[in-house]
Amino acid sequence: MIRENLIQVHKRIHAACARCGRTPDEITLVSVSKTKPLSMIEECIAAGEHVFGENYVQELVDKYAQNRADGIQWHMIGHLQRNKVKYIIDKVALIHSVDSLRLAAQIESEAAKRELTMNVLLEVNIAEEQSKWGFSASETADAAARIAIECPHVHVRGLMTSAPNTEDPENNRLHFRRLHALFSDIRDHAPKDASGKPVCFDTLSMGMTGDYEVAIEEGATMIRVGTGIFGERKIEE
Ligand SMILES: *Cc1c(COP(=O)(O)O)cnc(C)c1O
């Protein structure tokens, strides 16, 4: 079932790219495996996927320890508490959900301790939903500039958003368009690190099972698909 689902997802990625003159190799698919067992991740790996998104620290750490496949990237996509950064800092390739300067500072200190640099995205609450984490659109450019200067072990690679839950993905098109505009604006005025070197700002993570095609049409470089690959989840956040 997972293999068939992935074929469908890749078909839809191709079609969305064709509609807007992009190529599928511009899009990274993050398979969102939260609440799903390692056996399903293994099926996904057998079908050719290698990037997995998890929301919960303990679950990520357990799956990381149990995984036997090489070349797998783990991404933290859920809200991250500062006191848990230390458990994942040496295990993940990208943290999508940096939603405060204090969290960025914590990542800096844990990354510095281990002499590594951590790639992060800034989470933006683009639709200004009460229930959602993230910077407001108006705070985001300043936050990127400050992290670039103040956190040498943190690479701000771009932006991420979770758009509102909606029946009709067209309802999220304007949110995606606004985030893409903000992303382009920040990229064009590339934030500089402490030595004056511009940071590499190249990743726009938006679009989930219900709306990833619209997100691709609006400029996503990374999409996060759970249900569309693994089926419905029993336990919801
Ligand atoms: C669960 C989750 C997803 C995947 O959602 P689906 O609708 O199952 O594709 C993507 N991003 C984040 C941040 C999530 O928490």
PDBQT file of the ligand as one rigid body, heavy atoms in Angstrom, charges set to zero:
ROOT
HETATM    1  C1  LIG A 301       1.536  15.751  10.758  1.00  0.00    +0.000 C 
HETATM    2  C2  LIG A 301       2.263  16.835  10.041  1.00  0.00    +0.000 A 
HETATM    3  C3  LIG A 301       2.409  16.832   8.638  1.00  0.00    +0.000 A 
HETATM    4  C4  LIG A 301       1.778  15.793   7.735  1.00  0.00    +0.000 C 
HETATM    5  O1  LIG A 301       0.384  15.933   7.722  1.00  0.00    +0.000 OA
HETATM    6  P1  LIG A 301      -0.527  15.076   6.708  1.00  0.00    +0.000 P 
HETATM    7  O2  LIG A 301      -1.752  15.884   6.593  1.00  0.00    +0.000 OA
HETATM    8  O3  LIG A 301      -0.734  13.750   7.344  1.00  0.00    +0.000 OA
HETATM    9  O4  LIG A 301       0.229  14.977   5.425  1.00  0.00    +0.000 OA
HETATM   10  C5  LIG A 301       3.159  17.832   8.071  1.00  0.00    +0.000 A 
HETATM   11  N1  LIG A 301       3.733  18.804   8.808  1.00  0.00    +0.000 NA
HETATM   12  C6  LIG A 301       3.611  18.846  10.137  1.00  0.00    +0.000 A 
HETATM   13  C7  LIG A 301       4.254  19.960  10.895  1.00  0.00    +0.000 C 
HETATM   14  C8  LIG A 301       2.861  17.876  10.803  1.00  0.00    +0.000 A 
HETATM   15  O5  LIG A 301       2.729  17.955  12.131  1.00  0.00    +0.000 OA
ENDROOT
TORSDOF 0
